[in-house]
Amino acid sequence: MKFNLRFLFIALFICAISFAQNKGTISGVLTDKDMNNDPLPFANVLIKGTNISVNTDVDGKYSLSVNPGNYTLVFSFLGYESVETPVAVKGSETVVINQALSSGSYTLKDVVVQASTGSKQKETALLLEQKNAVDIKQSIGAQELSRKGVSDVAAAVSKTTGITKQEGSGNIFVRGLGDRYNSTTMNGLPIPSNDPEKKNINLEIFSTDILEYVSIDKVYSSKLYGDFAGGNVDIISKDYKGNGYFKIELGSNVNTNALAENDFKLQRGISSFGFDNPSIPNSPLTQYNYNTLQMDGKNPIAGSIGLSGGKSFNVGDNGKLSFFATANFSNEYNSIRNATAKGGVNGAGVANKDFYSYTDMGYQTNSTGLLNVGYKINSDNKVSFNTVYINTSSQSKEEYAGYIVDLANNGNGLIRRFNYEKNSLWINQLLGDHKLSDRSKLNWGASYNIIDGSMPDRAQNTFRNEPTGYVLSSISRPDNHRYFQKLKEDELAGNLSVDYKFNKNSDDEYKGKFTLGASGRIKNRNFEASQFNFLSQPGYTNTIVDPNNLDLFYNETNLNNGYFNISTFRGNSQVPNALDPQTYDGKQTIFGGYLNTEYKFNPKLTAVLGLRAESIRQDVDWNTQLGDVGSDKLDKFAFLPSLTMKYELNEKQNLRLGFSKTYTLPQFKERALFVYEEVLQVKVGNPYLYESDDYNLDLKWEMFPTSDELISFTAFGKYILNPMNEVTIASSSNDISYINTGDYGYVAGAEVEYRKTLFNFDDVNTKKLSAGINASYLHTSQELNADKVDKETDYQVVFTNTKSQFTGASDLLLNADLSYLAEWDNDRSLNTTVAYTYFSDRINAIGTNGRGDLVDKAFGSLDFIAKSKLNKNLGLDFVVKNILDPKINRVQENASGDVNVLSYKKGLGLSFKLNYTF
């Protein structure tokens, strides 16, 4: 009996070995066709008609062991079109089947999110996330940005519904609400501003090369800081996961206005790379050691170079270490030609500055470096480190020729201003994501950011063109000056949150989730400015000078001989504190905690109730030219409830509701008694400025016909207590200040978005025509109350009207694009897009003292983008910006008729870019 059993076991063992040896293997790599064939991790590979399946690993690799025979492989991934491939397997052999998946015409029907939705650079992946998320948000990924020829974050967010970019800057308006009502983060952590005038950083300095996607929250969630009314822009940096690659890009660009200039000149002595940072010279009141005022001719053809690369390494059995780095330098020339400008226009339409000619020649640089290191310890734990360094510079020569009251009454005045600004930003972030159990998850992040912004050696000179030649103005000391400004700001921020799921149902799914979190930020700003005024002395006030070679007048010899003297606003060299700069220092601390409760009441209805509490402290100290040394404190404790609800009408449609309370803080510069002088206007701070409280309501319907199509409609409203505005105060120079202008204001509006694939021309190769349009209509109104201003501040304001729209709010915003995509194989493609943007009239500044509002008039811009992939490695891009080249006008509305105070054209921008991937 024992012998028979032993024989039986041996026979079974031999059969098993024989059976195993006859099996074959199917293996390969699954890639993402829409993302340059990057590996596609966590996709599913199934033997059709069986239960045999496997998921791809982090490198997109898979392997299956099957008996010899003929099979059909099914490759699938959430949000992608499934592919079936026949395969014949022989015993003891390996068959390699590599496959690329694409979003194609895949629909969203019956989709249930159970895992990662893939690369969030893809339009389809972001739409899928938007469909399934409870939060109300919009995202735009690298794929869509590339298709639309977008090169920076400011232009990126302006392609989404209800958002416009302020002309001539990187600042945005969200639903008609400007800089003070918005916020900016990177990977969920705050980043500082590079401009003392602004709350938010200039989004133009962020190249799209460094980002995975941009998320725009227009509905408040308690995980965000409460200083929110318009929206929060969150820049998500690239998180590389694929195989090693190295890419180089070379580009060239021109502006037709700059190219048409016969004599494009800028101030001499400033490097073309944008890293110069001139400082105040030694003995600035008694010696002339200033930089030259001569100019150099420039060839206004610019270019760019970019290097990027990434690689991933396996660490142990489950770990993965990923690196991504990019370095870019770009420059750009631009020019405003044949323009006109006016300043100080009164209620009768008469200007104290009327320039028949206004020109502005400019040169900008952007140097960007990013390093991202991600370490996936195992499937439950991941940490990452991001460091970003951005250096930008802007150099310009502005010239205003015409009438200047009391100085050039014959229209023979000339003001020339050389501007040079340099800003460097260093962002450092450490992020962690940990799965503690099936029920709980921990997320944390910490950041330390430094901004160093300067306006080193701005030079302004004012002339009068007499029959004998040009004469320097000697009426007011500031007419001829050199100005030095420094801003340094650092911010430490951190956040921590824990998710805990509860109430598991019969399907083994949790119906509820608690999120307990805390966040804090400590920001310090130091600002100082010194202006050195040059006044011609009696006997030399009518000296004929050469505007193009002022070094012949302003030099050490003439200073020693008494041709002119140098002083600050505090006095000349005889005044002990004459060299003390004007300063203001600001410190802001915000600490908050929140509890979110998300609950799925039934398969269709999910709600999130958020409760956030914040303690805010803002301190400002100043010592300025107004002769004031002062300080002011703002303390606030805010309790901020929020509610978001999502109702799934069916598998393709959602109905969403959002309600919240938030607040809006004034900025350091707005509360410090500091005067900043521009050619056409002067701004001064208001220590009595205080925060606004905001109530927000959103109702949204959305439909997702397919994976790359969307139809949505949103109605929204905002009620703002004590809104803040820039207004002209009663003063000898018609200064602009920042005022709580009334007790209330409100915004009501609607948004619509439609993305549609119009035609699929080829079933074999991808050839399709698609279109997108988004539009928003706004109605804004706010009370203007002069008595309130008089009671609450030291300023007086006489409003022309008792009500006004919000500054920066356009009634109608429109973005539209039409794209044609042709893909012949994995290596060759062409993508062309025509994109159009339009905004209607919007108020620049509120009218006072009988004057009407300053209004930026409506205009539209049209761009053409062509991106081609010539082969596996080589790509070529061609972009034409601002094809219509509309005239941009700013008018002052008066009873006697509109007065055009600014009018110019930007010219067309043409760029070529060649890229090669190794």
Buried (B, 14 or more C-beta within 10 A) or exposed (E): EEEEEEEEEEEEEEEEEEEEEEBBBBBBBBBBBBBBBBBBBBBBBBBEEEEBBBEBBBBBBBEBBBEBEEBEBBBBBBBBBEBEBEBEBEEEEEBEBEBBBBBBBBBBEEBEEEEEBBBBBBBBBBBBBBBBBBBBBBBBBBBBBBBBBBBBBBBBBBBBBBBBBBBEBBBBBBBBBBBBBBBBBBBBBBBBBBBBEBBBBBBBBBBBBBBBBBBBBBBBBBBBBBBBBBBBBBBBBBBBBBBEBEBBBEBEBBBBBBBEBEEBBBBBBBEBEBEBBBEBBEEBBEEBEBBBBBBEEBEBEBBBEBBBBBBBEEEEEEBBBBBBBBBBBBBBBBBBBEBBBBBBBBBEBEBBBBBEBBBBBBBBBBBBBBBBBBBBBEEEBBBBEBBBBBBBBBBBBBBBBBBBBEBBEEEBBBBBBBBBBBBBBBBBBBBBBBBEEEEBBBBBBBBBBBBBBBBBBBBBBBBBBEEEEBBBBBEEBBBBBBBBBBBBBBBBBBBBBBBBBEEEEEEEEBBBBBBBBEBBBBBBBBBBBBBBBBBBEEEBBEBEBEBEEBBEBBBEEBBEEEBBBBBBBBEBBEEEEBBEBBBBBBBBBBBBBBBBBBBBEEEEEBBBBBBBBBBBBBBBBBBBBBEEEBEBEBEBEBEBEBEBBBBBEEEBBBBBBBBBBBBBBBBBBBBBBBBBBEBBBBBBBBBBBBBBBBBBBBBBBBBBBBBBBBBBBBEBBBBBBBBBBBBBBBEEEBBBBBBBBBEBBBBBBBBBBBBBBEEEEEEEEBBBBBBBBBBBBBBBBBBBBBEBBEEBBEBEBBBBEEEBBBBBBBBBBBBBBBBBBBBBEEEBBBBBBBBBBBBBBBBBBBBBBEBBBBBBBBBEBBBBBBBBBBEEEBBBBBBBBBBEBBEBBBBBBBEEEBBBBBBBBBBBBBBBBBBBBE
